[in-house]
């Protein structure tokens, strides 16, 4: 996932760092002046948001496939995390029900 992020940021930098057009009070050259400054824009794209910027056609051509790849990667990790969390909650609920049943059986045997 991190490698996808860095490759995406590098490609975004390579396509936009010479663009002199102004967008939201900054030129793309100012916004993408080096790869580290491009990382947070790249992360925004990879998580599924596509800010309204006037990208060059070359940037748009690679942004779309990378956004799809990023969404799939994030969805995969989210699914794995969610599945583990659901399994944990299921085991906790099962243990809680078992404990309640044991208390009922113990109370009925004593009473």
C-alpha distances in whole Angstrom, upper triangle without the diagonal:
4,5,5,6,9,10,11,12,14,16,16,18,20,21,22,24,27,28,31,31,31,29,29,32,29,29,25,26,27,24,21,23,21,17,17,19,16,13,14,16,12,11,14,13,10,11,14,17,19,21,24,24,26,24,25,25,23,20,21,21,17,16,17,15,12,12,13,10,8,11,10,7,8,11,10,9,12,15,14,15,18,19,19,21,23,24,25,27,29,30,31,33,35,36,37,39,40,42,43,45,46,48,50,51,52,54,56,57,58,60
4,5,5,6,9,10,11,12,14,15,16,18,20,21,22,25,26,29,30,30,28,28,30,27,27,24,24,24,21,19,21,18,14,13,16,14,11,12,14,11,10,13,14,11,13,16,18,19,21,24,24,26,23,25,25,23,20,21,21,18,16,18,16,13,14,15,12,10,13,14,10,11,15,14,13,15,18,17,17,20,22,22,23,26,27,27,29,32,32,33,35,37,38,39,41,43,43,46,47,48,50,52,53,54,56,58,59,60,62
4,5,5,6,8,10,11,12,14,15,16,18,20,21,24,25,28,29,30,28,29,31,28,27,24,24,24,22,19,20,17,14,14,16,14,12,14,15,12,12,15,15,12,14,17,19,20,22,25,24,26,23,24,24,21,19,20,20,16,15,17,15,12,14,15,12,11,14,14,11,13,16,16,15,18,20,19,20,23,24,25,26,29,30,30,32,34,35,36,38,40,41,42,44,45,46,49,50,51,53,55,56,57,59,61,62,63,65
4,6,5,6,9,10,11,12,14,15,17,18,19,23,23,27,27,28,26,27,29,26,25,22,23,23,21,18,20,17,14,14,16,14,11,13,13,10,10,13,12,9,12,14,16,17,19,22,21,23,20,21,21,18,16,17,16,13,12,14,12,8,10,11,8,7,11,11,9,11,14,14,14,16,19,19,20,22,24,24,26,28,29,30,32,34,35,36,38,39,41,42,44,45,47,48,50,51,53,54,56,57,59,60,62,63,65
4,6,5,6,9,10,10,12,14,16,16,17,21,22,25,25,25,23,24,26,23,23,19,20,20,17,15,17,15,11,11,13,10,7,9,10,7,7,10,10,7,10,13,14,15,17,20,19,21,18,20,20,18,15,16,17,13,12,14,13,9,10,12,10,8,12,13,11,11,15,15,15,17,19,20,20,22,24,25,26,28,30,30,32,34,35,36,38,40,41,42,44,46,47,48,50,51,53,55,56,57,59,61,62,63,64
4,5,5,6,9,10,10,12,14,15,16,19,20,23,24,25,24,25,26,23,22,19,19,19,17,14,15,12,9,9,12,9,7,10,11,8,9,13,12,11,14,16,17,17,19,22,20,22,19,20,21,18,15,17,17,14,13,16,15,11,13,16,13,12,15,16,14,15,18,19,18,20,23,23,23,26,28,28,29,32,33,33,35,37,38,39,41,43,44,45,47,49,49,51,53,54,56,58,59,60,61,64,65,66,67
4,5,5,6,9,10,11,12,14,15,18,20,23,24,25,24,25,27,24,22,19,19,20,18,14,16,13,10,12,14,11,10,13,13,9,11,14,13,11,15,16,18,17,19,22,20,21,18,18,18,15,13,15,15,11,11,14,12,9,12,14,12,11,15,16,14,16,19,19,19,21,24,24,25,27,29,29,31,33,34,35,37,39,40,41,43,45,46,47,49,50,51,53,55,56,58,59,61,62,64,65,67,68,69
4,5,5,6,9,10,11,12,14,17,18,21,21,22,21,22,24,21,20,16,17,18,16,13,15,13,10,12,13,9,8,11,10,6,9,11,9,8,12,13,14,14,15,18,16,18,14,15,16,13,10,12,12,9,8,11,10,7,9,12,10,9,13,14,13,14,17,18,18,20,23,23,24,26,28,29,30,32,34,35,36,38,40,41,42,44,45,46,48,50,51,53,54,56,57,59,60,61,63,65,66,68,69
4,6,5,6,9,10,10,11,15,16,19,19,20,19,20,21,18,17,14,14,15,12,9,12,10,6,8,9,6,5,8,8,5,8,11,10,10,13,15,15,14,15,17,16,17,14,15,16,14,11,13,14,11,10,13,13,10,12,15,14,12,15,17,16,16,20,21,20,22,25,25,26,28,30,31,31,34,36,36,38,40,41,42,44,46,47,48,50,51,52,54,56,57,58,60,62,63,64,66,67,69,70
4,5,5,6,9,10,10,13,15,18,20,21,20,22,23,20,18,14,14,15,14,10,11,9,6,9,10,8,8,12,11,9,12,14,13,13,17,18,18,17,18,20,18,18,15,15,16,13,11,14,14,11,12,15,15,12,14,17,15,15,18,20,18,19,23,23,23,25,28,28,28,31,33,33,34,37,38,39,41,43,44,45,47,48,49,51,53,54,55,57,59,60,61,63,65,65,67,69,70,71,73
4,5,5,6,9,10,13,14,17,18,20,19,22,23,20,18,14,14,16,14,11,13,11,9,12,13,10,11,13,12,10,13,15,13,13,17,17,17,16,17,18,16,16,13,12,13,10,8,11,11,8,9,12,12,10,13,15,14,14,17,19,18,20,22,23,24,25,28,29,29,31,33,34,35,37,39,40,41,43,45,46,47,49,51,52,54,55,56,58,60,61,62,64,66,67,68,70,72,73,74
4,5,5,6,8,11,11,15,15,17,16,18,19,16,14,11,11,13,11,8,11,10,9,11,11,7,9,11,9,7,11,12,10,12,15,15,15,13,14,15,13,13,10,10,12,9,6,9,11,8,8,11,12,10,12,15,15,14,17,19,19,19,22,24,24,25,28,29,29,31,33,34,35,37,39,40,41,43,45,45,47,49,50,51,53,55,56,57,59,61,62,64,65,66,68,70,71,72,74
4,6,5,5,9,10,13,15,16,16,18,19,15,13,9,9,11,9,6,8,7,6,9,9,6,9,12,10,9,13,14,13,15,18,19,18,16,16,17,14,14,11,12,14,11,9,12,14,12,11,15,16,14,15,19,18,17,20,22,21,22,25,26,26,28,30,31,32,34,36,37,37,40,41,42,43,46,47,48,49,51,52,53,55,57,58,59,62,63,64,66,68,68,70,72,73,74,76
4,6,6,8,10,14,15,17,18,20,21,17,15,11,11,13,12,9,10,9,9,12,12,10,13,15,14,12,16,17,16,17,20,21,20,18,18,19,16,15,12,11,13,10,9,12,13,11,12,16,16,15,17,20,19,19,22,24,23,24,27,28,28,30,32,33,34,36,38,39,40,42,44,44,46,48,49,50,52,54,55,56,58,60,61,62,64,65,67,68,70,71,72,74,76,77,78
4,6,8,8,12,13,15,15,18,19,16,13,10,10,13,12,9,11,12,11,15,14,11,14,16,13,13,16,17,15,17,20,20,19,16,16,17,14,12,9,7,9,6,6,9,10,9,10,14,15,14,16,19,19,19,21,23,23,24,27,28,29,30,33,34,34,36,38,39,40,42,44,45,46,48,50,51,52,54,55,56,58,60,61,63,64,66,67,69,70,72,73,75,76,78,79
4,6,5,9,10,12,12,15,16,12,10,6,7,10,9,7,9,10,11,14,12,10,13,14,12,12,16,16,14,17,20,20,18,15,15,15,11,10,7,7,10,9,7,10,12,12,12,15,17,16,17,20,20,20,22,25,24,25,28,29,30,31,33,35,35,36,39,40,40,42,45,45,46,48,50,51,52,54,56,56,58,60,61,62,65,66,67,69,71,72,73,75,76,77,79
4,6,8,11,12,13,16,16,12,9,6,5,8,8,5,6,8,9,12,11,9,13,15,13,14,17,18,17,19,22,22,21,18,17,17,14,13,11,11,14,12,11,14,16,15,15,19,20,18,20,23,23,22,25,27,26,27,30,31,31,32,35,36,36,38,41,42,42,44,46,47,48,50,52,52,54,56,57,58,60,62,63,64,66,67,68,70,72,73,74,76,78,79,80
4,6,9,12,14,17,16,13,9,7,5,9,10,9,9,11,13,16,14,13,17,18,16,17,21,21,20,22,25,25,23,21,19,19,15,13,12,10,13,12,12,15,17,17,17,20,22,21,22,25,26,25,28,30,30,30,33,35,35,36,39,40,40,42,44,45,46,48,50,50,51,54,55,56,57,60,61,61,63,65,66,67,70,71,72,74,76,77,78,80,81,82,84
4,6,9,10,14,14,11,7,5,5,9,10,9,10,13,15,17,15,14,17,18,16,17,20,20,19,22,24,24,22,19,17,16,12,10,9,8,11,11,11,14,16,16,16,19,21,21,21,25,25,25,27,30,30,30,32,34,35,35,38,40,40,41,44,45,45,47,49,50,51,53,55,55,57,59,60,61,63,65,66,67,69,71,71,73,75,76,77,79,81,82,83
4,6,9,13,12,9,5,6,6,8,10,11,11,15,17,19,17,16,20,20,18,19,23,22,21,24,27,26,23,20,18,17,13,11,11,11,14,15,14,17,19,20,19,22,25,24,24,28,29,28,30,33,33,32,35,37,37,38,41,42,42,44,46,47,47,49,52,52,53,55,57,57,59,61,63,63,65,67,68,69,71,73,73,75,77,78,79,81,83,84,85
4,6,10,10,8,5,6,8,10,11,12,14,17,19,21,18,17,20,20,17,19,22,21,20,23,25,24,22,18,16,14,10,8,9,10,13,15,14,15,18,19,18,21,24,23,23,26,28,27,29,32,32,32,34,36,37,37,40,42,41,42,45,47,46,48,51,51,52,54,56,56,57,60,61,62,64,66,67,67,70,71,72,74,76,77,78,80,82,82,83
4,7,6,5,4,7,9,9,10,12,14,17,19,20,17,16,20,19,16,19,22,20,20,23,25,24,21,18,15,13,10,9,11,12,16,17,16,17,20,21,20,22,25,24,24,27,29,27,28,32,32,31,34,36,36,36,39,41,41,42,45,46,45,47,50,50,51,53,55,55,56,59,60,60,62,65,65,66,68,70,70,72,74,75,76,78,80,81,81
4,6,5,6,7,10,10,9,12,14,17,19,20,16,15,18,17,14,17,19,17,17,21,22,20,17,14,11,9,6,7,9,12,15,17,15,15,19,20,18,20,23,22,21,24,26,25,26,29,29,28,31,33,33,33,36,38,38,38,41,43,42,44,47,47,47,50,52,52,53,55,57,57,59,61,62,62,65,67,67,68,71,72,72,74,77,77,78
4,6,8,10,13,11,10,13,16,19,20,20,16,16,19,17,14,17,19,17,17,21,21,20,17,15,11,9,8,10,12,15,18,20,18,18,22,22,20,22,25,24,22,26,27,25,26,30,30,28,30,34,33,33,36,38,37,37,41,42,41,43,46,46,46,49,51,50,51,54,55,55,57,60,60,61,63,65,65,67,69,70,70,73,75,75,76
4,7,10,12,10,10,14,15,18,20,20,16,17,20,18,16,19,21,19,20,24,24,24,20,18,15,13,11,12,15,17,21,22,20,21,24,25,22,25,28,26,25,29,30,28,29,33,33,31,34,36,36,35,39,40,39,40,44,45,44,46,49,48,49,51,53,53,54,57,58,58,60,62,63,63,66,68,68,69,72,73,73,75,77,78,78
4,6,8,6,6,10,11,15,17,17,13,14,17,16,14,17,19,18,18,22,23,23,20,17,14,13,11,11,13,15,19,19,17,19,22,22,20,23,26,24,23,27,28,26,28,31,31,30,32,35,34,34,37,39,38,39,42,43,43,45,48,48,48,51,53,52,53,56,57,57,59,62,62,63,66,67,67,69,71,72,73,75,77,78,78
4,5,5,6,9,10,13,16,17,13,13,17,17,14,17,20,19,19,22,24,23,20,18,15,14,11,10,11,12,16,17,15,17,20,20,19,22,24,23,23,26,27,26,28,31,31,30,33,35,35,35,38,40,39,40,43,44,44,46,49,49,49,52,54,54,55,58,59,59,61,63,64,65,67,69,69,71,73,74,75,77,79,80,80
4,5,5,6,8,11,13,14,11,10,14,14,12,14,17,16,16,19,21,20,18,15,13,13,9,9,8,10,13,14,11,14,17,17,15,18,21,19,19,23,24,22,24,27,27,27,30,32,32,32,35,37,36,38,41,42,41,44,46,46,47,49,51,51,53,55,56,57,59,61,62,63,65,67,67,69,71,72,73,75,77,78,79
4,6,5,6,9,12,14,11,11,14,15,13,15,18,18,18,21,23,23,21,19,17,16,13,12,11,12,16,15,13,16,19,18,17,21,23,21,22,25,26,24,27,30,29,29,32,34,33,34,37,38,38,40,42,43,43,46,48,48,49,52,53,53,55,57,58,59,61,63,64,65,67,68,69,71,73,74,75,77,79,80,81
4,6,5,9,12,13,9,10,14,14,13,15,18,18,18,21,23,23,21,19,17,17,13,14,14,15,19,18,16,19,21,21,19,23,25,23,23,27,27,25,27,30,29,29,32,34,33,34,37,38,37,39,42,43,42,45,47,47,48,51,52,52,54,56,57,57,60,62,62,63,66,67,68,70,72,72,73,76,77,78,79
4,6,9,10,11,7,7,11,11,9,12,14,14,15,18,19,20,17,15,13,14,11,12,12,14,17,17,14,16,19,18,16,20,22,20,19,23,24,22,24,27,26,25,28,30,30,30,33,35,34,35,38,39,39,41,44,44,44,47,49,49,50,53,54,54,56,58,59,60,62,64,64,66,68,69,70,72,74,75,76
4,6,7,9,6,5,9,10,9,10,13,14,14,16,19,19,18,16,14,15,12,13,11,13,16,15,12,15,17,16,15,18,20,18,18,22,22,20,22,25,24,24,27,29,28,29,32,33,33,35,38,38,38,41,43,43,44,47,48,48,50,52,53,54,56,58,59,60,62,63,64,66,68,69,70,72,74,75,76
4,7,9,7,8,11,13,12,14,16,17,18,20,22,23,21,20,18,19,16,16,15,16,19,17,15,18,20,19,18,22,23,21,22,25,25,23,26,28,27,27,30,32,31,32,35,36,35,38,40,41,41,43,45,45,47,49,50,51,52,55,56,56,59,60,61,62,65,66,66,68,70,71,72,75,76,77,78
4,6,5,6,9,12,12,12,15,17,17,18,21,22,21,20,19,21,18,18,16,17,20,18,16,19,20,18,18,21,22,19,21,24,23,21,24,27,25,25,29,30,29,30,33,34,33,36,38,38,39,41,43,43,45,47,48,48,51,53,53,54,57,58,59,60,63,64,64,67,68,69,70,73,74,75,76
4,5,5,6,10,10,10,12,15,15,16,18,20,19,19,18,20,18,19,16,17,20,17,15,18,19,16,16,19,20,17,18,21,20,18,21,23,21,22,25,26,25,27,30,30,30,32,35,35,36,38,40,40,41,44,45,45,47,50,50,51,54,55,56,57,60,61,61,64,65,66,67,70,71,72,73
4,5,5,8,10,10,11,14,15,16,18,20,19,19,18,21,19,20,19,20,22,20,17,20,22,19,18,21,21,18,19,22,21,18,21,24,21,21,25,26,24,26,29,29,28,31,33,33,34,37,38,38,39,42,43,43,45,48,48,49,51,53,53,55,57,58,59,61,63,64,65,67,69,69,71
4,6,7,8,9,11,12,14,15,17,19,18,17,16,18,16,18,16,18,21,19,16,19,21,19,17,20,21,18,19,22,21,19,22,24,22,22,25,27,25,26,30,30,29,32,34,35,35,37,39,39,40,43,44,44,46,49,49,50,52,54,54,56,58,59,60,62,64,64,66,68,70,70,71
4,6,5,6,9,10,11,12,15,16,15,14,14,16,14,15,13,15,18,16,13,15,17,15,13,17,18,15,15,19,18,16,18,21,20,19,23,24,23,24,28,28,28,30,33,33,33,36,38,38,39,42,43,43,45,47,48,49,51,53,53,55,57,58,59,61,63,64,65,67,69,70,71
4,6,5,6,9,10,10,12,15,14,14,14,17,16,18,16,18,20,18,15,17,18,16,14,17,17,14,14,17,16,14,16,19,17,16,20,21,20,21,24,25,24,27,29,29,30,32,34,34,36,38,39,40,42,44,45,45,48,49,50,51,54,55,56,58,60,60,62,64,65,66,67
4,5,5,6,9,10,11,13,12,12,12,15,14,17,16,19,21,20,16,17,19,17,14,17,18,15,14,17,17,14,16,19,17,16,19,21,20,20,24,24,23,25,28,29,28,31,33,33,34,37,38,38,40,42,43,44,46,48,48,50,52,53,54,56,58,59,60,62,64,64,65
4,5,5,6,9,10,11,10,9,9,12,11,13,12,15,17,16,13,14,16,14,11,14,16,13,12,16,16,13,15,18,17,16,19,21,21,21,24,26,25,26,29,30,30,32,35,35,36,38,40,40,41,44,45,45,48,50,50,51,54,55,56,58,60,61,62,64,65,66,67
4,5,5,6,9,10,10,10,11,14,13,15,13,15,17,15,12,13,15,12,9,12,13,10,9,13,12,10,12,15,14,14,17,19,18,19,22,23,23,25,27,28,28,31,33,33,34,37,38,39,40,43,44,44,46,48,49,50,53,54,55,57,59,60,61,63,64,65,67
4,5,5,6,9,9,10,11,15,15,18,16,19,20,19,15,16,17,15,12,14,14,11,10,13,12,9,11,14,12,11,14,16,15,16,19,20,20,21,24,25,25,27,29,30,31,33,35,35,37,39,40,41,43,45,45,47,49,50,51,53,55,56,57,59,61,62,63
4,6,5,7,6,7,8,12,12,16,15,18,19,19,15,15,17,15,11,13,14,12,9,13,13,10,11,14,14,12,15,17,17,16,20,21,21,22,25,26,26,28,30,30,31,33,35,36,37,39,41,41,43,45,46,47,49,51,51,53,55,56,57,59,61,62,63
4,5,5,5,5,8,11,12,14,13,15,16,16,12,11,13,11,8,9,11,8,6,10,10,8,9,13,13,12,14,17,17,17,20,21,21,22,25,27,27,28,31,32,32,34,37,37,38,40,42,42,44,46,47,48,50,52,53,55,57,58,59,61,62,64,65
4,5,7,9,11,15,15,18,16,18,18,17,14,13,15,12,9,10,10,7,5,8,8,4,6,9,9,8,11,13,13,14,16,18,18,20,22,23,24,26,28,29,30,32,34,34,36,38,39,40,42,44,45,46,48,50,51,52,54,55,56,58,60,61,62
4,6,9,11,15,16,19,18,21,21,21,17,16,18,15,12,12,13,10,7,9,10,6,6,9,9,7,9,12,12,11,14,16,16,17,20,21,21,23,25,26,27,29,31,32,33,35,36,37,39,41,42,43,45,47,48,49,51,52,53,55,57,58,59
4,6,10,13,15,17,16,19,19,19,16,14,16,14,11,10,12,10,6,8,10,7,6,10,11,9,10,14,14,13,16,18,18,19,21,23,23,24,27,28,29,30,33,33,34,37,38,39,40,42,44,44,46,48,49,50,53,54,55,57,59,60,61
4,6,9,12,15,14,18,18,19,15,14,16,15,11,11,14,12,9,11,13,11,10,14,14,13,14,17,18,17,19,22,21,22,25,26,26,27,30,31,31,33,35,36,36,39,41,41,42,45,46,46,49,51,51,52,55,56,57,59,61,62,62
4,6,8,11,11,14,15,16,12,11,13,13,9,9,13,12,9,11,14,12,12,15,17,15,17,20,21,20,22,25,25,25,28,30,29,31,34,34,35,37,39,39,40,43,44,44,46,48,50,50,52,54,55,56,58,60,60,62,64,65,66
4,6,9,10,14,15,17,13,12,15,15,12,13,16,15,12,15,17,15,15,19,20,18,20,23,23,23,25,28,27,28,31,32,32,33,36,37,37,39,41,41,42,45,46,46,48,51,51,52,54,56,57,58,60,62,62,64,66,67,68
4,7,9,12,14,16,13,12,15,16,13,14,17,17,14,17,20,18,18,22,23,22,23,26,27,26,28,31,31,31,34,36,35,36,39,40,40,42,45,45,45,48,50,50,51,54,55,55,57,59,60,61,63,65,65,67,69,70,71
4,6,9,12,14,11,10,14,15,12,14,17,16,15,18,20,19,20,23,24,23,25,28,28,28,30,33,32,33,36,38,37,39,42,42,42,45,47,47,48,50,52,52,54,56,57,58,60,62,63,64,66,67,68,70,72,73,74
4,7,9,12,10,9,13,14,13,14,18,17,17,20,22,21,22,25,26,25,27,30,31,31,33,35,35,36,39,40,40,42,44,45,45,48,50,50,51,54,55,55,57,59,60,61,63,65,66,67,69,71,71,73,75,76,77
4,6,8,6,6,10,11,10,12,15,15,14,17,19,19,20,23,24,24,26,28,29,29,32,34,34,35,37,39,39,41,43,44,45,47,49,49,50,53,54,55,57,59,60,61,63,65,65,67,69,70,71,73,75,76,77
4,5,5,6,9,11,10,13,15,16,16,19,20,20,22,25,25,26,28,30,31,32,34,36,36,37,40,41,42,43,46,47,47,49,51,52,53,55,57,58,59,61,63,63,65,67,68,70,72,73,74,76,78,79,80
4,5,5,6,9,10,11,13,15,15,17,19,20,21,23,25,26,27,29,31,31,33,35,36,37,39,41,42,43,45,47,47,49,51,52,53,55,57,58,59,61,62,63,65,67,68,69,71,73,74,75,77,79,80
4,5,5,7,9,11,12,13,15,17,18,19,21,22,23,25,26,28,29,30,32,34,35,36,38,40,41,42,44,46,47,48,50,51,52,54,56,57,58,60,62,63,65,66,68,69,71,72,73,75,77,78,79
4,5,6,6,9,11,11,12,15,15,16,18,20,21,22,24,25,26,27,30,31,32,33,35,37,38,39,41,43,44,45,47,48,49,51,53,54,55,57,59,60,62,63,65,66,68,69,70,72,74,75,76
4,6,5,6,9,10,10,13,14,15,16,19,20,21,22,24,26,26,28,30,31,32,34,36,37,38,40,42,42,44,46,47,48,50,52,53,54,56,57,58,60,62,63,64,66,68,69,70,72,74,75
4,6,6,8,9,11,12,14,15,17,18,20,21,22,24,26,27,28,30,31,32,34,36,37,38,40,42,43,44,46,48,49,50,52,53,54,56,58,59,61,62,64,65,67,68,70,71,73,74,75
4,6,6,6,9,10,11,12,14,16,17,18,20,21,23,24,26,27,29,30,32,33,35,36,38,39,40,42,44,45,46,48,50,51,52,54,56,57,58,60,61,63,64,66,67,69,70,72,73
4,6,5,6,9,10,10,12,14,15,16,18,20,21,22,24,26,27,28,30,31,32,34,36,37,38,40,42,43,44,46,47,48,50,52,53,54,56,58,59,60,62,63,65,66,68,69,71
4,5,5,6,9,10,11,13,14,15,16,18,20,21,22,25,26,26,28,30,31,32,34,36,37,38,41,42,42,44,46,47,48,50,52,53,54,56,58,59,61,62,63,65,67,68,69
4,5,5,6,9,10,11,12,14,15,17,19,20,21,23,24,25,27,29,30,31,33,35,36,37,39,41,41,43,45,46,47,49,51,52,53,55,57,58,59,61,63,64,66,67,68
4,5,5,6,8,10,10,12,14,15,17,18,20,21,22,24,25,27,28,30,31,33,34,36,38,39,40,42,43,45,46,48,49,51,52,54,55,57,58,60,61,63,64,66,67
4,5,5,6,9,10,10,12,14,15,16,18,20,21,22,24,26,26,28,30,31,32,34,36,37,38,40,42,43,44,46,47,48,50,52,53,54,56,58,59,60,62,64,65
4,5,5,6,9,10,10,12,14,15,16,18,20,21,22,24,25,26,28,30,31,32,34,36,37,38,40,41,42,44,46,47,48,50,52,53,55,56,58,59,61,62,63
4,6,5,6,9,10,11,13,14,15,17,19,20,21,23,24,26,27,29,30,31,33,35,36,37,39,41,42,43,45,47,48,50,51,52,54,55,57,58,60,62,63
4,5,5,6,8,10,11,12,14,15,17,18,20,21,22,24,26,27,28,30,32,33,34,36,38,39,40,42,43,45,46,48,49,51,52,54,55,57,58,60,61
4,5,5,6,8,10,10,12,14,15,16,18,20,21,22,24,25,26,28,30,31,32,34,36,37,38,40,41,42,44,46,47,48,50,52,53,54,56,58,59
4,6,5,6,9,10,10,12,14,15,16,18,20,21,22,24,25,26,28,30,31,32,34,36,37,39,40,42,43,45,46,47,49,51,52,53,55,57,58
4,5,5,6,9,10,11,13,14,15,17,19,20,21,23,24,26,27,29,30,32,33,35,36,38,39,41,42,44,45,47,48,50,51,53,54,56,57
4,5,5,6,8,10,11,12,14,15,16,18,20,21,22,24,26,27,28,30,32,33,34,36,37,39,40,42,43,45,46,48,49,51,52,54,55
4,6,5,6,9,10,10,12,14,15,16,18,20,21,22,24,25,26,28,30,31,32,34,36,37,38,40,42,43,44,46,47,49,50,52,53
4,5,5,6,9,10,11,12,14,15,17,18,20,21,23,24,26,27,29,30,32,33,35,36,37,39,41,42,43,45,47,48,49,51,52
4,5,5,6,8,10,11,12,14,15,17,18,20,21,23,24,26,27,29,30,32,33,35,36,38,39,41,42,43,45,47,48,50,51
4,5,5,6,8,10,10,12,14,15,16,18,20,21,22,24,26,27,28,30,31,33,34,36,37,39,40,42,43,45,46,48,49
4,5,5,6,9,10,10,12,14,15,16,18,20,21,22,24,25,27,28,30,31,33,34,36,37,39,40,42,43,45,46,48
4,5,5,6,9,10,11,12,14,15,17,18,20,21,23,24,26,27,29,30,32,33,35,36,38,39,41,42,44,45,47
4,5,5,6,9,10,11,12,14,16,17,18,20,21,23,24,26,27,29,30,32,33,35,36,37,39,41,42,44,45
4,5,5,6,9,10,10,12,14,15,16,18,20,21,22,24,26,27,28,30,32,33,34,36,37,39,40,42,43
4,5,5,6,9,10,10,12,14,15,16,18,20,21,22,24,26,27,29,30,32,33,34,36,37,39,41,42
4,5,5,6,9,10,11,12,14,15,17,18,20,21,23,24,26,27,29,30,32,33,35,36,37,39,41
4,5,5,6,9,10,11,12,14,15,16,18,20,21,23,24,26,27,29,30,31,33,35,36,37,39
4,5,5,6,9,10,10,12,14,15,16,18,20,21,22,24,26,27,28,30,31,33,35,36,37
4,5,5,6,9,10,10,12,14,15,16,18,20,21,22,24,26,27,28,30,32,33,35,36
4,5,5,6,9,10,11,12,14,15,17,18,20,21,23,25,26,27,29,30,32,33,35
4,5,5,6,8,10,10,12,14,15,16,18,20,21,23,24,26,27,29,30,32,33
4,5,5,6,9,10,11,12,14,15,16,18,20,21,23,24,26,27,29,30,31
4,5,5,6,9,10,10,12,14,15,16,18,20,21,22,24,26,27,28,30
4,5,5,6,9,10,11,12,14,15,17,19,20,21,23,24,26,27,28
4,5,5,6,9,10,11,12,14,15,17,18,20,21,23,24,26,27
4,5,5,6,9,10,11,12,14,15,16,18,20,21,23,24,26
4,5,5,6,9,10,10,12,14,15,16,18,20,21,22,24
4,5,5,6,9,10,11,13,14,15,17,19,20,21,22
4,5,5,6,9,10,11,12,14,15,17,18,20,21
4,5,5,6,9,10,11,12,14,15,16,18,20
4,5,5,6,9,10,10,12,14,15,16,18
4,5,5,6,9,10,10,12,14,15,16
4,5,5,6,9,10,11,12,14,15
4,5,5,6,8,10,11,12,14
4,5,5,6,9,10,11,12
4,5,5,6,9,10,10
4,5,5,6,9,10
4,6,5,6,9
4,5,5,6
4,5,5
4,6
4
